[in-house]
Amino acid sequence: MTYQNYSLKQLQAIDAAHHLHPFTDHKELRGIGSRMITRADGPFIYDSEGKEILDGMAGLWCVNIGYGRSELADAAHAQMKELPYYNNFFKCSTPTPTLLAKKIAELAPKNINQVFFGSSGSEANDTAVRLVRHYWALEGKPQKNRIISRQMAYHGSTIAGTSLGGMEGMHGQLGGAVPNIVHVMMPYAYELGLPGESDHDFGLRAAKAVEDAILEAGAENVAAFIGEPIQGAGGVKIPPASYWPEIQRICRKYDVLLMLDEVITGYGRTGEWFAAQSMGIEADTITTAKALTSGYQPLSALLVGDRIASTLVEKGGEFYHGYTYSGHPVACAVALKNLEIIEREGMVERVKNDTGPYFAEKLQARIAPHGLVGEVRTFGFLAAIEIVKDKKTRERFMEPGSAAVTIRDHAIANGMMLRATGDTMIMSPPLIWTRDTIDMACDRLLMALDLAEADLRRKP
Ligand SMILES: *Cc1c(COP(=O)(O)O)cnc(C)c1O
């Protein structure tokens, strides 16, 4: 690679001069300079100075099989030589998306047998919105087009993704959201649960907010409810077990479609192939992306349930929607190999039966007792650590988010990558983590918590 001819300072200067980054305060970044990640292997990433960092985020929730898998590079190479690109428009198809769609249908919940491809989670959610509204129009109910989502939801960063999402800051910069999307409370018991309310009851109350929104709009005007089975970017919010079955019951009662955004949870992260299976629910659409290729190629798949698919086929008429790279042959070849590896190495079962429970046990035993930690939540290979000033009262540090950022910076300096979102630390490790890797992560995280505590308590 040619970057080796550049010093870190030079690369940072070029980066600052020419490269606008996603979700970044560019004024702040220019004062600091980017950390250059230059290579990665297995569970580790390495920066330009050779520093090893254990990647507790699997890139950005995606590198489920870890780094350095040459089989994926070989699959891409072979496909590029044979057929680098052809479109799937105008009654054409190519073999890799065809076979990938079949594979995904086999792994998915049994009511799902059709797949629509895109290149990102945001695109797939855009497709999902278009599709559910098209469905109701085909069913003769074009006014049934309202979509219910949740506060702090993350559904991507395009106009439709942002509109579906419930991030206030993002909405503030939108200049007009996609119409007919409303947001209700999230199932976040740690902050929204009432004193004395059980988790079970809280879950039912949070689900009732969806029913209330349906009744307020009139069920005849509500197309669908959309939710991440576990809210990811919003802070790994794991709903009580009572929540999702109740949501399913409510959706069925009012004939409202259920859309799941499994861009993070899809392909093994929860200990099942899909979180729909972990939660025991059936969805009409499931959005997937990230781990579909373990991030080795950009690719998304919208899984479409039989109810919607059969209406498309029976009623006919063109669905005016698609992307140049829908079903890109190289990305699909990489996805097929990625799924093969996840299956061959038994990663989903391991997360469910061995490393997932061990991850939960160790975080509860070693991290939860720390003085800065209000709560540890885990589900499969997802974790949230609530940062508080006072464990008992749950009082937070003064400046929202600052404590978590302090911890994150110490963690990275100590060779541990994880994310801070608000006052919550979040983790989403690759599924290849072993018990030893989990122990290493706890060691590094504890050290960061201790160093951060010294900093934070010293401040007035
Ligand atoms: C990342 C993410 C998206 C958006 O995916 P992109 O590929 O970044 O467009 C959508 N939904 C969820 C739940 C996500 O985590």
The ligand as an SDF file (V2000), in Angstrom:
LIG
                    3D

 15 15  0  0  0  0  0  0  0  0999 V2000
  -26.1710    0.9840   10.9730 C   0  0  0  0  0  0  0  0  0  0  0  0
  -27.6410    0.8890   11.0450 C   0  0  0  0  0  0  0  0  0  0  0  0
  -28.4480    1.2960    9.9800 C   0  0  0  0  0  0  0  0  0  0  0  0
  -27.8880    1.9950    8.7700 C   0  0  0  0  0  0  0  0  0  0  0  0
  -27.0300    1.2040    8.0410 O   0  0  0  0  0  0  0  0  0  0  0  0
  -26.0130    1.9400    7.0050 P   0  0  0  0  0  0  0  0  0  0  0  0
  -25.3740    0.7850    6.3180 O   0  0  0  0  0  0  0  0  0  0  0  0
  -25.0850    2.7490    7.8440 O   0  0  0  0  0  0  0  0  0  0  0  0
  -26.8300    2.7590    6.1080 O   0  0  0  0  0  0  0  0  0  0  0  0
  -29.8040    1.0770   10.0510 C   0  0  0  0  0  0  0  0  0  0  0  0
  -30.3410    0.4910   11.1290 N   0  0  0  0  0  0  0  0  0  0  0  0
  -29.6120    0.0980   12.1750 C   0  0  0  0  0  0  0  0  0  0  0  0
  -30.2860   -0.5760   13.3230 C   0  0  0  0  0  0  0  0  0  0  0  0
  -28.2450    0.3090   12.1850 C   0  0  0  0  0  0  0  0  0  0  0  0
  -27.5220   -0.0420   13.2400 O   0  0  0  0  0  0  0  0  0  0  0  0
  1  2  1  0
  2  3  1  0
  2 14  2  0
  3  4  1  0
  3 10  2  0
  4  5  1  0
  5  6  1  0
  6  7  2  0
  6  8  1  0
  6  9  1  0
 10 11  1  0
 11 12  2  0
 12 13  1  0
 12 14  1  0
 14 15  1  0
M  END
$$$$
